[in-house]
Structure formats: structure tokens, C-alpha cells
Amino acid sequence: MDGVLVIDKPEGLTSHDVVAAARRLLGEKRIGHTGTLDPLATGVLPLACGRATRLVRFLSASDKEYEASILFGVTTDTLDVTGEETGRSGATPTRDALVAALRSFEGEQLQVPPAYSAKKVGGRRAYDFARRDEPVELAAVPVQVARLELLEFGNDRCRFALTCSAGFYVRSLVRDLGERCGTGACLEALRRTRSGEFTIDEAVPLGALGPANPERSNPESRIPNPGIGTLLIPMEKLLPHFPAVTVTAEGLTRVSHGQQVRPVDLAGGPPSSSSEWIRLLDAGGALVGLGTLRQPSGFLHPEVVLI
């Protein structure tokens, strides 16, 4: 099973929980997610299966879209409603003040990740420090917000949509928004509607993969949905933003051995794009690797081999 399954993650499960369930339900050990979602969050969680796990670093690097709901006047240690309350102002910003604050977060900026996050500090996860009430300082990292739109406002709450870069923490935005408005705020609900090329329209519930509680001791009980193949996004449809070239039979052999692919090994000639990464396809259109262009030779080096 090689490709990507887009799961609509339910609330209450970690991304690791979803991966573990998928491995159990599908009988496939090689499954990994392409971007962590907190237990509170729902929505798009792409699972790379089989050989597609070699592409996780590329699938994870794409931008994301979310819809978030926040509660004003309350702060917590985790920055969302699942944490312990650390402050209560009971205040709510005016609509004009909120819109102005939201606009101030658009564009490039530095963002400090939450203390309760998987960011590593000295080889340890930040949440390990936070759970033990140990002090931890997280360095601000560059992030980008391409879109931040207010959808609803009222009753001490607001809902907004945003498009952001990989590595962006919506909980940190909510913390900073509450501080900027002078009211405090915490995240109440979060739904990811897009992760790179994968959208909520493609997402399926975890239960679509098979029975809810297969018996772990009985391999025969691990029977996936017989229509699972129709849910799997095949390898050749992944990373469409990378240009593609078709290799000849000799080129395919060179790719399989990790050898540089010469211009003569390309059925359609050398790539015209200056993209850093180029998809390598066989004569049937199957994705067999990812290469980088070497200059001035024009050779393609297969950095990721998928055969």
C-alpha cells in the first residue's frame, strides 16, 4: 500500500494515536503523519503509507489552512481550553480592535512556540519540561501568515480562518492575539481544512479504514475496508508542484542504483524548470524518485529512490 490517506482526525486523539490505529487496521507498519495536530484539533491529517513515507519531509513542508474558535478573557497553561486556567479578565475586545489586531499578524513574523509543544530543547520535548513545571525557554522562529479572516464575533468569542506556513502554532497566535487585545484568550476549537495539496474534501473518517476495534491478537480480524484503494492517493499524484521528467529504461536502472541520470536517459529531454526538486517518472507515469539537477553537467541526482 503506497500513497497517502487523508484522515479527518477526530477530537480527542493525538496524531500518533491515529497513526497507531491506521497501522493496526491496515496491517501496514510503514505509516507516518505529515504534520502534528493537537488532541483538541480536528481535520486534515495526511497519512503517508508504504513507500510514500520517504516523502514525508516534502509533504510536511507545505502551508496549512485552519478555522479556529477562541474564547476571550481566559488564559490557560496550554493556551487552549483543555489546560488549567491561569487568568481570567472577563474582558472582550471591540470588533474594531480585534480586526486591527488580526491584521497586525499578517505577513512574516517571529513566533514563540507554546511551552506545551513537541519542539525540542536540548534534546527534550518542550512539553516534558512544562509537565514537570520546569522552566523552558523556546526561541522565536520565523513564520508567515498569508491570510487571516474574521468569520464570526460575539458572546466573548470569535472564529477566524487563516493560511499559514508550516511550523506555525495557532495556539501561539491566540495567546499573542489575547495579549495584543489586552484581554487574554485561549483556543476553544481548531479544524485544519488544508495541509499542502490535501484538503478537507478528500478527508475520510478514521472508521473508513476498517472495524473500530479489531482484535490485536488475531491478524485475520485486521480486515481493512475493501474499498481502501479508492481512498488512497497514489504516488504519481503526490507533489504535483514539482516538475516531472520521464526516464528511459536505462535511466530507470540508473535511478534504482542511485546513479546520476544523464540527459540522454530522459525520454523528453532535460527539465526546463529551475526547481530544486524534480520528480522522476517511469514510462508508465509511476513516481520512481526525486532528483536534484547538477550543473553544469545537466545530470539529475536521485536523492530519493522509490523503487
One Martini backbone bead per residue (centre of mass of N, CA, C, O) as a GRO file, in nm:
protein
  307
    1MET     BB    1   0.085   0.044   0.030
    2ASP     BB    2   0.103   0.337  -0.180
    3GLY     BB    3   0.054   0.653  -0.019
    4VAL     BB    4  -0.233   0.866   0.064
    5LEU     BB    5  -0.419   0.930   0.360
    6VAL     BB    6  -0.705   1.127   0.437
    7ILE     BB    7  -0.774   1.235   0.756
    8ASP     BB    8  -1.041   1.301   0.984
    9LYS     BB    9  -0.967   1.410   1.271
   10PRO     BB   10  -1.052   1.353   1.580
   11GLU     BB   11  -1.133   1.437   1.877
   12GLY     BB   12  -0.883   1.324   2.132
   13LEU     BB   13  -0.656   1.263   1.933
   14THR     BB   14  -0.360   1.189   1.835
   15SER     BB   15  -0.155   1.146   1.576
   16HIS     BB   16  -0.038   0.882   1.687
   17ASP     BB   17  -0.307   0.738   1.725
   18VAL     BB   18  -0.380   0.731   1.424
   19VAL     BB   19  -0.138   0.572   1.326
   20ALA     BB   20  -0.182   0.321   1.504
   21ALA     BB   21  -0.463   0.254   1.392
   22ALA     BB   22  -0.380   0.223   1.093
   23ARG     BB   23  -0.179  -0.005   1.131
   24ARG     BB   24  -0.385  -0.203   1.250
   25LEU     BB   25  -0.611  -0.193   1.026
   26LEU     BB   26  -0.395  -0.241   0.767
   27GLY     BB   27  -0.119  -0.394   0.823
   28GLU     BB   28   0.083  -0.129   0.832
   29LYS     BB   29   0.390  -0.002   0.936
   30ARG     BB   30   0.425   0.218   0.700
   31ILE     BB   31   0.333   0.495   0.890
   32GLY     BB   32   0.289   0.857   0.851
   33HIS     BB   33   0.276   1.179   0.939
   34THR     BB   34   0.253   1.544   0.810
   35GLY     BB   35   0.132   1.676   1.085
   36THR     BB   36   0.058   1.793   1.378
   37LEU     BB   37  -0.221   1.734   1.601
   38ASP     BB   38  -0.403   1.814   1.840
   39PRO     BB   39  -0.647   1.671   2.024
   40LEU     BB   40  -0.851   1.913   1.978
   41ALA     BB   41  -0.811   1.871   1.688
   42THR     BB   42  -0.925   1.877   1.353
   43GLY     BB   43  -0.884   1.709   1.044
   44VAL     BB   44  -0.625   1.726   0.839
   45LEU     BB   45  -0.447   1.397   0.809
   46PRO     BB   46  -0.184   1.288   0.655
   47LEU     BB   47  -0.101   0.952   0.541
   48ALA     BB   48   0.186   0.782   0.495
   49CYS     BB   49   0.236   0.499   0.279
   50GLY     BB   50   0.492   0.322   0.261
   51ARG     BB   51   0.688   0.475   0.032
   52ALA     BB   52   0.568   0.761   0.115
   53THR     BB   53   0.745   0.804   0.375
   54ARG     BB   54   0.987   0.936   0.202
   55LEU     BB   55   0.793   1.217   0.168
   56VAL     BB   56   0.730   1.371   0.433
   57ARG     BB   57   0.920   1.626   0.422
   58PHE     BB   58   0.755   1.748   0.180
   59LEU     BB   59   0.459   1.736   0.296
   60SER     BB   60   0.526   1.912   0.565
   61ALA     BB   61   0.628   2.196   0.416
   62SER     BB   62   0.354   2.300   0.383
   63ASP     BB   63   0.088   2.473   0.389
   64LYS     BB   64  -0.191   2.597   0.592
   65GLU     BB   65  -0.541   2.547   0.702
   66TYR     BB   66  -0.774   2.724   0.923
   67GLU     BB   67  -1.021   2.693   1.190
   68ALA     BB   68  -1.093   2.917   1.464
   69SER     BB   69  -1.174   2.916   1.819
   70ILE     BB   70  -1.221   3.176   2.069
   71LEU     BB   71  -1.161   3.280   2.411
   72PHE     BB   72  -1.217   3.546   2.602
   73GLY     BB   73  -1.070   3.622   2.927
   74VAL     BB   74  -0.885   3.352   2.899
   75THR     BB   75  -0.622   3.158   3.053
   76THR     BB   76  -0.370   2.902   2.984
   77ASP     BB   77  -0.108   2.676   2.987
   78THR     BB   78  -0.187   2.553   2.683
   79LEU     BB   79  -0.382   2.776   2.525
   80ASP     BB   80  -0.634   2.601   2.599
   81VAL     BB   81  -0.929   2.444   2.725
   82THR     BB   82  -0.756   2.191   2.850
   83GLY     BB   83  -0.636   2.364   3.056
   84GLU     BB   84  -0.518   2.554   3.309
   85GLU     BB   85  -0.609   2.817   3.471
   86THR     BB   86  -0.431   3.157   3.480
   87GLY     BB   87  -0.673   3.355   3.383
   88ARG     BB   88  -0.927   3.633   3.447
   89SER     BB   89  -1.094   3.918   3.294
   90GLY     BB   90  -1.374   3.930   3.119
   91ALA     BB   91  -1.272   4.041   2.851
   92THR     BB   92  -1.359   4.224   2.540
   93PRO     BB   93  -1.316   4.317   2.240
   94THR     BB   94  -1.358   4.499   1.991
   95ARG     BB   95  -1.400   4.470   1.666
   96ASP     BB   96  -1.187   4.677   1.575
   97ALA     BB   97  -0.957   4.570   1.755
   98LEU     BB   98  -0.954   4.285   1.637
   99VAL     BB   99  -0.899   4.349   1.341
  100ALA     BB  100  -0.633   4.498   1.391
  101ALA     BB  101  -0.487   4.260   1.526
  102LEU     BB  102  -0.506   4.058   1.296
  103ARG     BB  103  -0.350   4.229   1.082
  104SER     BB  104  -0.075   4.231   1.249
  105PHE     BB  105  -0.024   3.905   1.170
  106GLU     BB  106   0.043   3.959   0.893
  107GLY     BB  107   0.290   3.788   0.759
  108GLU     BB  108   0.597   3.826   0.874
  109GLN     BB  109   0.734   3.650   1.170
  110LEU     BB  110   0.780   3.598   1.513
  111GLN     BB  111   0.745   3.282   1.698
  112VAL     BB  112   0.644   3.144   2.001
  113PRO     BB  113   0.618   2.856   2.118
  114PRO     BB  114   0.473   2.644   2.306
  115ALA     BB  115   0.535   2.474   2.590
  116TYR     BB  116   0.307   2.281   2.478
  117SER     BB  117   0.527   2.103   2.284
  118ALA     BB  118   0.745   1.932   2.038
  119LYS     BB  119   0.968   2.097   2.092
  120LYS     BB  120   1.316   2.108   2.105
  121VAL     BB  121   1.523   2.105   2.415
  122GLY     BB  122   1.803   1.952   2.453
  123GLY     BB  123   1.641   1.678   2.340
  124ARG     BB  124   1.366   1.785   2.452
  125ARG     BB  125   1.051   1.820   2.506
  126ALA     BB  126   0.871   2.083   2.607
  127TYR     BB  127   0.642   1.922   2.762
  128ASP     BB  128   0.830   1.795   2.971
  129PHE     BB  129   0.882   2.054   3.125
  130ALA     BB  130   0.589   2.154   3.173
  131ARG     BB  131   0.487   1.896   3.335
  132ARG     BB  132   0.733   1.966   3.559
  133ASP     BB  133   0.769   2.275   3.608
  134GLU     BB  134   0.993   2.354   3.407
  135PRO     BB  135   1.197   2.564   3.276
  136VAL     BB  136   1.143   2.715   2.940
  137GLU     BB  137   1.312   2.824   2.639
  138LEU     BB  138   1.178   2.952   2.342
  139ALA     BB  139   1.249   3.015   2.030
  140ALA     BB  140   1.201   3.218   1.787
  141VAL     BB  141   1.022   3.178   1.477
  142PRO     BB  142   0.974   3.184   1.148
  143VAL     BB  143   0.669   3.309   1.003
  144GLN     BB  144   0.352   3.283   0.806
  145VAL     BB  145   0.073   3.498   0.701
  146ALA     BB  146  -0.154   3.510   0.429
  147ARG     BB  147  -0.427   3.465   0.608
  148LEU     BB  148  -0.679   3.668   0.804
  149GLU     BB  149  -1.020   3.584   0.893
  150LEU     BB  150  -1.314   3.705   1.000
  151LEU     BB  151  -1.623   3.529   1.075
  152GLU     BB  152  -1.680   3.566   1.395
  153PHE     BB  153  -1.863   3.772   1.654
  154GLY     BB  154  -1.936   3.684   1.995
  155ASN     BB  155  -1.972   3.594   2.313
  156ASP     BB  156  -1.652   3.606   2.379
  157ARG     BB  157  -1.607   3.536   2.066
  158CYS     BB  158  -1.421   3.382   1.788
  159ARG     BB  159  -1.388   3.333   1.426
  160PHE     BB  160  -1.120   3.206   1.215
  161ALA     BB  161  -0.915   3.229   0.921
  162LEU     BB  162  -0.612   3.057   0.797
  163THR     BB  163  -0.290   3.107   0.635
  164CYS     BB  164   0.009   2.906   0.678
  165SER     BB  165   0.295   2.798   0.773
  166ALA     BB  166   0.504   2.583   0.855
  167GLY     BB  167   0.518   2.573   1.215
  168PHE     BB  168   0.256   2.687   1.301
  169TYR     BB  169   0.088   2.829   1.595
  170VAL     BB  170  -0.229   2.887   1.696
  171ARG     BB  171  -0.191   2.914   2.002
  172SER     BB  172   0.010   3.150   1.980
  173LEU     BB  173  -0.178   3.345   1.841
  174VAL     BB  174  -0.389   3.356   2.065
  175ARG     BB  175  -0.205   3.463   2.282
  176ASP     BB  176  -0.114   3.722   2.124
  177LEU     BB  177  -0.397   3.834   2.077
  178GLY     BB  178  -0.479   3.867   2.374
  179GLU     BB  179  -0.248   4.063   2.442
  180ARG     BB  180  -0.309   4.282   2.226
  181CYS     BB  181  -0.611   4.326   2.341
  182GLY     BB  182  -0.603   4.295   2.672
  183THR     BB  183  -0.768   3.999   2.760
  184GLY     BB  184  -0.715   3.741   2.667
  185ALA     BB  185  -0.674   3.391   2.546
  186CYS     BB  186  -0.824   3.086   2.406
  187LEU     BB  187  -0.851   2.785   2.266
  188GLU     BB  188  -1.150   2.602   2.158
  189ALA     BB  189  -1.111   2.549   1.837
  190LEU     BB  190  -0.984   2.318   1.570
  191ARG     BB  191  -0.953   2.324   1.200
  192ARG     BB  192  -0.820   2.148   0.938
  193THR     BB  193  -0.857   2.216   0.575
  194ARG     BB  194  -0.537   2.224   0.503
  195SER     BB  195  -0.246   2.029   0.361
  196GLY     BB  196  -0.139   2.152   0.116
  197GLU     BB  197  -0.282   1.938  -0.125
  198PHE     BB  198  -0.476   1.870   0.116
  199THR     BB  199  -0.824   1.827   0.178
  200ILE     BB  200  -1.131   1.799   0.331
  201ASP     BB  201  -1.270   1.662   0.079
  202GLU     BB  202  -1.065   1.399   0.107
  203ALA     BB  203  -1.155   1.328   0.379
  204VAL     BB  204  -1.167   1.061   0.621
  205PRO     BB  205  -1.265   0.864   0.845
  206LEU     BB  206  -1.117   0.635   1.043
  207GLY     BB  207  -1.350   0.416   1.004
  208ALA     BB  208  -1.289   0.368   0.688
  209LEU     BB  209  -1.050   0.149   0.736
  210GLY     BB  210  -1.231  -0.005   0.960
  211PRO     BB  211  -1.271  -0.148   1.230
  212ALA     BB  212  -1.268  -0.007   1.541
  213ASN     BB  213  -1.195  -0.309   1.713
  214PRO     BB  214  -0.958  -0.490   1.656
  215GLU     BB  215  -0.796  -0.783   1.715
  216ARG     BB  216  -0.469  -0.801   1.795
  217SER     BB  217  -0.439  -1.128   1.814
  218ASN     BB  218  -0.596  -1.122   1.523
  219PRO     BB  219  -0.506  -1.087   1.201
  220GLU     BB  220  -0.790  -1.153   1.060
  221SER     BB  221  -0.932  -0.888   1.189
  222ARG     BB  222  -0.749  -0.705   0.988
  223ILE     BB  223  -0.989  -0.569   0.794
  224PRO     BB  224  -1.011  -0.368   0.555
  225ASN     BB  225  -1.150  -0.174   0.356
  226PRO     BB  226  -1.212  -0.274   0.031
  227GLY     BB  227  -1.208   0.054  -0.060
  228ILE     BB  228  -0.918   0.174   0.004
  229GLY     BB  229  -0.806   0.230  -0.285
  230THR     BB  230  -1.000   0.486  -0.331
  231LEU     BB  231  -0.855   0.658  -0.088
  232LEU     BB  232  -0.585   0.641  -0.225
  233ILE     BB  233  -0.314   0.839  -0.297
  234PRO     BB  234  -0.105   0.815  -0.535
  235MET     BB  235   0.220   0.872  -0.605
  236GLU     BB  236   0.179   1.026  -0.891
  237LYS     BB  237   0.001   1.264  -0.724
  238LEU     BB  238   0.241   1.369  -0.585
  239LEU     BB  239   0.389   1.664  -0.593
  240PRO     BB  240   0.279   1.865  -0.839
  241HIS     BB  241   0.486   2.120  -0.800
  242PHE     BB  242   0.678   1.933  -0.926
  243PRO     BB  243   0.861   1.866  -1.169
  244ALA     BB  244   0.873   1.642  -1.464
  245VAL     BB  245   1.033   1.334  -1.567
  246THR     BB  246   1.122   1.091  -1.813
  247VAL     BB  247   1.257   0.779  -1.810
  248THR     BB  248   1.435   0.546  -1.925
  249ALA     BB  249   1.541   0.233  -1.895
  250GLU     BB  250   1.826   0.324  -1.816
  251GLY     BB  251   1.734   0.539  -1.612
  252LEU     BB  252   1.592   0.342  -1.420
  253THR     BB  253   1.844   0.187  -1.340
  254ARG     BB  254   1.997   0.430  -1.224
  255VAL     BB  255   1.795   0.498  -1.005
  256SER     BB  256   1.799   0.218  -0.854
  257HIS     BB  257   2.128   0.282  -0.799
  258GLY     BB  258   2.180   0.599  -0.749
  259GLN     BB  259   2.237   0.722  -1.022
  260GLN     BB  260   2.304   0.935  -1.251
  261VAL     BB  261   2.108   1.123  -1.474
  262ARG     BB  262   2.114   1.166  -1.798
  263PRO     BB  263   1.998   1.332  -2.065
  264VAL     BB  264   1.977   1.058  -2.235
  265ASP     BB  265   1.771   0.932  -1.998
  266LEU     BB  266   1.554   1.131  -2.123
  267ALA     BB  267   1.271   1.125  -2.310
  268GLY     BB  268   1.219   1.467  -2.303
  269GLY     BB  269   1.450   1.573  -2.176
  270PRO     BB  270   1.542   1.822  -2.006
  271PRO     BB  271   1.463   2.032  -1.774
  272SER     BB  272   1.315   2.368  -1.761
  273SER     BB  273   1.330   2.386  -1.469
  274SER     BB  274   1.461   2.542  -1.149
  275SER     BB  275   1.393   2.339  -0.958
  276GLU     BB  276   1.518   2.162  -0.697
  277TRP     BB  277   1.285   1.954  -0.755
  278ILE     BB  278   1.243   1.631  -0.930
  279ARG     BB  279   1.043   1.420  -1.090
  280LEU     BB  280   1.058   1.064  -1.141
  281LEU     BB  281   0.953   0.884  -1.426
  282ASP     BB  282   0.815   0.641  -1.586
  283ALA     BB  283   0.658   0.530  -1.870
  284GLY     BB  284   0.380   0.496  -1.681
  285GLY     BB  285   0.401   0.741  -1.446
  286ALA     BB  286   0.566   0.650  -1.219
  287LEU     BB  287   0.707   0.708  -0.913
  288VAL     BB  288   1.079   0.671  -0.859
  289GLY     BB  289   1.169   0.976  -0.783
  290LEU     BB  290   1.403   1.227  -0.656
  291GLY     BB  291   1.567   1.513  -0.798
  292THR     BB  292   1.873   1.686  -0.869
  293LEU     BB  293   2.034   1.942  -1.029
  294ARG     BB  294   2.336   1.939  -1.213
  295GLN     BB  295   2.593   2.172  -1.240
  296PRO     BB  296   2.671   2.176  -1.583
  297SER     BB  297   2.579   1.876  -1.676
  298GLY     BB  298   2.254   1.799  -1.630
  299PHE     BB  299   2.231   1.613  -1.406
  300LEU     BB  300   2.047   1.368  -1.216
  301HIS     BB  301   2.002   1.326  -0.869
  302PRO     BB  302   1.888   1.058  -0.674
  303GLU     BB  303   1.782   1.125  -0.354
  304VAL     BB  304   1.502   0.967  -0.403
  305VAL     BB  305   1.416   0.625  -0.379
  306LEU     BB  306   1.113   0.419  -0.496
  307ILE     BB  307   1.255   0.113  -0.603
   0.00000   0.00000   0.00000
